[in-house]
Amino acid sequence: MAVFVVLLVLHVSGWVVLITVTVVALRRRRARSRARTPAAAGCPDHPRSRGDTATSAVSGP
């Protein structure tokens, strides 16, 4: 009976760890994509959406 309880606790804790890691990874990915969206969807003159940062200070508005 004690072996069954130990196996059950290990099984449940494994699922908790798996779900926690998945939720944290999804939150990080969503936060990273949300931070990147305004630059990509912004005006074409934005240095990040154009892909170059060297000419961004020289180019006009």
N, C-alpha and C positions, 0 to 999 in steps of 0.2 A: 504493500500500500504506500509506503514512504517513497519507493522508487517511482510510482505513478504520479505522486504529488510533485516530486522534483522534475520529472519530465514535463508535466503540465506547466509548471512555473517557467521552465526554460523555453517552452514553446510559445507561451504568451509573451514573455519578455522579448523574445526574438521578433515577434510580430510588431511589438511596440517600437522597437529600435528601427525596424524596416520602415514603418509608417512615418516615424519622426524624421529619418534621413530623407525620405521622399518629399515630405512637406517642406523641409528646409531647402532642399535643392530646387523645388519649384518656386519657392518664394525668392530665392536668390536670382533665378533665371528671369522671373517676371520683373523684379526690381531693376535688373541690368537692362532688359529690353525696354522698360519704361523710360529709363534715363537716356537711352540711345534714340528714342523715337523723335523728340522735338528737333534734333539736329538733322536726322534723315528726312523728316517731313517738312523741314523749314525751307527757306529760300535757297535757290541753287547756288548763291554766292557763299553760303555757309561753308567754312573750311572743312568741317567734318563730312558734310554731305557730298562735297566735291572730291574729297579724298586727299587733297594737298594742303599742307599747312605752311609751306615756305612762301607762297605768293599771297597768302590771305591778308597780310598787313599792307602789301603794296597795292592790291587791287582796289577798285573803287567800291562804292556802296551797292 
